[in-house]
Amino acid sequence: MKIGFIGLGNMGFPMATRLLGEKHDVVAFDTSGAALDRIVALGAQPAASPKEVADRAETVLASLPTPAVCLEVATGATGVIEGSSVKRYVDLSTAGSQTAVQIHDLLAGRGIAAFDSPVSGGVGGAEKGALAVMVSGPRNEFDLVRTILEAIGRPFYIGEKPGSAQTMKLANNILAANVLVATAEVVVMGVKAGLDPAVMVDVLNAGSGGTSASRDKFPRAILPRTFDYGFATGLMLKDVRLYLDEARALGVPVEVAETIGRLWEAAARDQGADSDFTAIIKPFENAAGVTVGQADTPSV
Ligand code: NAD
């Protein structure tokens, strides 16, 4: 099948690579020439705009950084909406349900089926084709979309209501944001008390305190101090803010989420929006006067 792909960043590149591996023809666009060159080197065909991608492919996927970029790429003057061939649009970004509804309504007006389809599982999950893929949009088009999405992970049909997959994704991500800061705070406490952080992580993972942070983020990017998990602090903060907006609009309790939100706002200020989100541990380390590393990494 010929598939369009817009946004070849940390997540888009491995996802598009898997589509190429499934023998799909991929037509690609990214505003970054380097990102586009990287996927063209693997066999994708380059396009000059989202519209051109949508002129050349009936199904277009996108993985983009912010709600504003998602809206512009889908519905702007040179957006997917202006394409002559596109029949369905699948947005894999985390953009919140309000943006998903806007995109859905504008594309539906042109006869294009829009799916919001955010993903979870990080760069590693994208590389392995092991993402959780949440999908909301027209049921009658879902079976075809599912066959494409199975190349990148396990699709879950959340519902026909546009934006409901975004709500599911924000619920997932506020928990991921929560357990990463909570695990960072606790491991820093243990190191200050003289525990070996690698042993701590092993025990947490064998016991009842294990989290997605102790199983994945600590061994991969925090204990080796590489801070290269592949998800920017600014994008994590975007997801936390989107969750808070949506939860406040619903009038539900947000006490835990507000605390988490303050910590991520501070991390983005201290470490920079472009820092890897695993750097969230550094303000805790600085406040405690310790460094969390492998047993052979000298501690302060
Ligand atoms: P990224 O910043 O690495 O990649 C975004 C890509 O979009 C970049 O290559 C950028 O050049 C491109 N881009 C920006 N504006 C564009 C435009 N107008 N037209 C075309 N291309 C444009 O971000 P990422 O980490 O790959 O995340 C993408 C989305 O996936 C975000 O919504 C993020 O929240 C979500 N997400 C990320 C992860 C992760 O672990 N990185 C996991 C799950 C979901």
Boltz pocket constraint, residues with backbone or C-beta under 6 A from the ligand:
constraints:
  - pocket:
      binder: B
      contacts: [[A, 6], [A, 7], [A, 8], [A, 9], [A, 10], [A, 11], [A, 12], [A, 29], [A, 30], [A, 31], [A, 32], [A, 35], [A, 63], [A, 64], [A, 65], [A, 66], [A, 69], [A, 72], [A, 73], [A, 92], [A, 93], [A, 94], [A, 95], [A, 119], [A, 120], [A, 121], [A, 122], [A, 123], [A, 229], [A, 230], [A, 231], [A, 232], [A, 235]]
      max_distance: 6.0
